[in-house]
Amino acid sequence: MKFSLFAHMERLTAEQEHSVLHEQFLALCKIADDGGMRAIWTGEHHGMEFTIAPNPFITITDIASHTKHVKLGTGTVIAPFWHPIKLAGEAAMTDLITGGRLELGIARGAYTYEYERLMPGLDAWEAGQRMRESTVLLRQLWEGDCKHEGEFYQFPSTSSAPKPVQVGGPPIWIAARDPSSHEYAVHNGFNVQVTPLWQGIDEISTLMSRFNDACESYSGPRPKIMLLHHTYVASDHNDTDAAAKELSRFYNYFGAWFQNKRKVSQGHLEPLTDKDLAANQLMSAENMKRDLTIGTSAQVIERIKRYEDLGFDEYSFWIDSGMPFDRKCASLRRFIDEVMPAFA
């Protein structure tokens, strides 16, 4: 089992300065690098202070100048927002600048809020079809002289400039959930990222089963699969309870952004009331304790051992949570010092 960190800048109130959040984000990345994590993943989002990540390639280039060893992954670029020629070129340039440390995670996107603003009229189905058409072109563009006539993209013979440092280009990971997306990824030789969000072991097992089914129908080498899950390593049981409440609040806001029904001003969602939070039993603190990877180091080890037994190759510590910076640091350090050695 390999370990990685999944992180963004997240701004809860207008009083928080972006410069301070940037410094804190880099500090978390340095802890991950110094602690021996395999990779750091950061994504792409637009117009949302909830997740500040307008261009993951800029962020990765920044992280590269402050770290030494970790691979640096997009978790994920939103494929419909990128022309394949532009995506291939910027990814290759990032691979060059980082000395071959780039890994390219790709998704269709999830927030209707973003679709409405960047590609009005786009829905999840078309977004997925655009992702499938463009992603298979990347290796051809890196190889050079790629001509394409497709449903969404058409262009004459084109070569990526520059070419990636890594032979064959950076590893490609597909964010997959339904069986067809697992099959698409595996049959094209791509690795797979899965995210059960607030759901627990049943969902994690289902996602692994879909990956295994896709692998059984494919004659090529077995790709890798990564589990991305919210994680908190607590100092004691009271600390676990506090983290469960914080993560409950996070997922209530995540759900509100996803539903796209509340007013947004200056990139902030209209605040949820205590009544709103209490009414959402699906994302209650009790359910967070049951279904997320949170608890004391011994409890977290036990849960990750179960994921390892299912066959996951990598576990990514999703640290976005709305927690204070010092709590994020303490949890991440406990994970590195107390949890990771159990898998050495």
Protein Blocks (a to p, Z undefined) as FASTA:
>chain_A
ZZddddddddfbfklcfklmmmmmmmmmmmmmmnopabdcddddehiaklgcfblklmmm
mmmmmcfkbccddddddfklpcfklmmmmmmmmmmmnnopaccdddebjalklmmmmmgh
iafklmmmmmmmmmmmmmmmmnoopacddfkbccdddddddddfbghiaadddddfbfml
mmmmmmnopacdddekjacfklmmmmmmmmmmmmmmpcbdcddddddddddddfblklmm
mmmmmmmmmmmmmmmmmnopacceehiacdddfklmmmmmmlgmklmmmmmccddfklmm
mmmmmmmmnopabdcddfbgoiafklmmmmmmmmmmmmmmmmZZ
